[in-house]
């Protein structure tokens, strides 16, 4: 129900229902292990957001070109690798053409910000906001930012504090990806709030924490399989229900996460 969503929708109704969309002035942390689809989920959220507001994506890990390819592939619902290597069939190429036209209409800025300090990143987002009236920012990912503090714990505290202050100052949601601590990776245990890497201040500063868990991940490969069930754990939400697990499915052909019909959700009404 669209009327319930007062913030920027993420496009997965199961999450939008619980969060009412990403709210202005809030710091949202999406955390997972390497290979658990954090970036894919964020890209999907950013594409949805760009239909409603000016969205900025700051990638500290991938180049602008790589992010661009992924965005086009997502929008066209084709395999990104096939798109980059030119191995698409005619109907898929048509979808790419349509996607490019659609993306040209969207308000989406992509920035590659490798090796950046949190202050430089915040300054860049302030400029974008002043120029375009930014509605939401995505940062991939927190552990690649650096601050000026003496040790890593203080540095992370400084980073999360500055990102939270920025969300409040610009009155936009700031969505930041984060890693989970290594000790959580053992035996593929379900992640919990305290598994956020370098985490006390993150846990404290965040309004919303969404953890990604792949209970059926294959042992030998990180690749998603079509139809794989993924758990999105709403571990924290200051202004709404928390401690909920939302099951979504990975749809291989369109390379995206999809809502699973409500009747097959157990206890996540």
N, C-alpha and C positions, 0 to 999 in steps of 0.2 A: 504494500500500500504506500504509494508515493507521498501521501499527506503526512505520514508518520516521520518521513525523513526530513529533518530540519537542517542537516549539515550537507556536506558533499558526499553523495552516495559512492559506495565502493563497487556497486553492481551485483554483488552477491546478496540476494534478498535475505538469506538466513543471517547474515552479519548486519546488514542495514536495519533489520527489524530490532536487533538488540542494541545497536549503537545510535540509531536514528541518523546514520551518516557520520562522517568525520566532522567534529565540531570545531568552530573557530576558537583560536587561543589554546588549543590542546596539543600536547606532545603525544604522539602515538608510536609505540615501538612494536615492530614486527620482527620476531626472532625465530631462528631455526638453525639447524646444523648445515654445514656445507652440503650442497646437493639436494637440499630439501625444498627447493623451489621458491626461496624468498624473493629473488629478483623477478622471477616469472609472475609471482603474485602481485608484487609491487607494480610491475609494468601494466598488468591487467587493471589494477586499481587506478593507475595514472591515466590510462586511456579512457576509462569510464569517467573519471573526474574532469577530463578535458572537454567532455560534452556539456558540463555544467558550469565550469569556472576556468580561469587561466591557471594551468598547472605547470609547475617547474619540476624537472627531474634532474637531480645532480648525481651523476655516477662517478664515484671515486675509483671504481674498479674497471669499468669498460670505457672504450673510446666512444665519442659521440656517434661515430659511424656505426659501430657495433650496436649501440642502443637503438639507433635509427632503423637498422635492419630488423631488429627484434620487434620494434613498434609496428613497422609495416607488416611483418609476418603475422603478428597478433591480430592486427586490424583486418587483414585479408583472410585470416584463419588458414594459413598455410605453414608448412614446416620452414623454420628460419634457415636451416642449413641448405635445404633445397632451393630456397629463394636466393641465397648468397652464391650458390654454385650454378645457378641458372638451369636447374633440373626440373622446372615446373611445366606441367602440361597446359594447353591453351585455356581450358576453363579456369585453371588456377591463376594464370597470367591475367585473365580478365578481372578476377577478384582483386589482384594486386593493383591494377589500374584504378578500380573503383575505390580501393582503400587509400591510394595516394590522393585521389580527388577529395575524399572525405577528410583525410588528415590535413589537407591544405586549408580547410575551413576551421579546423580546431585551434584552440589557443593552448599550444603545448610547446614549452621551451626545454631543450635538452642541453645539458652542460656536462662536459667531462672535466672533473675537478681533481685529478690525481694529486696526491701528496699535499692536500690543502689544509691550512689551519682552519679551525672552526670560526675564527674571527673573519678570515677572508671569505669563507663560504657565506656567513651571515651578511657581510657587506654586499656580496653579489646578489643575494636574495632581496635585500633592501632595495637595491637599484632596480631589480626586475619588478618589484612591487610598486615602486614609485612610477615606473614607466608604464606598466601594463595593468596595474590593479590586480596583483596576483591573488588567486583564491586558495591555493594549496601548494605545498612543497613536499617533494619526496627526496630522501637522501639515502644513497646506497654505497657504503654502509658505515655505521658509526665508528667501528674500530679502525677505519682507515683515516679518520680525521685526527689531527693532533692539536694540542693546546700548548701552554707555556709552563705548566706546573712541573714540579720536581719529579714526582713519581706517577706511575700509570693510574693508580686509583684516584689521585687528585686531578689528573688530567681528564679522566672520564667524567669526573664530577663537574669539572669546568665545561666540558663539551656539552653534557646533557643540560647543565644550567643555562648555557648560552642559547641552546636550541629552544628550550622552554621559554626563555625570555623573548626570543624572536617570535615564537608563536603568539605570545601575548601582545607584543608590540605591534605586529602586523595584523593581529586578529585573524589568523588563518590556522588551519590544522597543519602541523608539521609531522610528516610520517617518516620515521627513521628505521632502517633495517639494522639489526644487530645480530651478532653471533651468540650462540649458546656456549657455555663453558665446556671444555673438553671432557670433564668428568661425567657429563651427562650422556656422552655418546656411547658409553659402554653398554652393551646389551640392548641398545635401542630403547632405553626406558622412556616413558612419557615425560616430556620436559615440564618443569614447574617454574614458578616465578623466580625462585632463588637460583635457578640455573642460568640466568642472564649473565653473560660474560662480563667481568669487571663490574659486577652489578649493583651494589647497594644504592648508589645515587640514581641509576636508571630506573630501578624499581620505584624509588621515591618520587622522582620528577615526572614520570609518565602518568598521563591520565588514563591511557588505554594500553594494555600489553596483550598482543596476540601472538601465541606460540604455534609454530607449525610442527606437526608430528606425522611421520609416515609409518604407521604400524606394520604395513606389509611390504616395506622396502626390500628389494632383493639384496641378498648378501654381497653379491659380487659386482653390482653395478648401481650407480646412482640414478640411472635413467628411469623416468616415469613410464609405467605401462598403461595402456589405454584402459580406462575404467577403474584405475587404482583409487582406493578410498584414502582420503587424507583428512586428518583431524586438525581443525583450527581451534585452538584452546583460548578462549577469552579469559585469560588468567587474572586480569585486573581491569576494572572500569570504574572510575571514580563516581561518575554520575549515572550509573545504570547497573543492570545485572552483570555479575562476574562469576567466574568459576563454571562457565558453560563450555561444553564441547560441541562444536558444529562440524558435521561431517560434510565434506565436499568431494566431488569426484574429479579425476583428471581426464579430460577429454582429449585423447591423442590427436585426432584429425585437426582440431582447431587450436591445439596447444594451449588450452586454458583450463582453469578450475571452474566447475559448474556446481550449481546447487543440486543437492540430492532431494528428491521428492520428500515432502515433510513426513509422510507416513512411514518412511524407512529410517527416519531419525529416531534414535532411542533417547527419550527423555530430554530432548533439546528443543522443546516447544517454544 
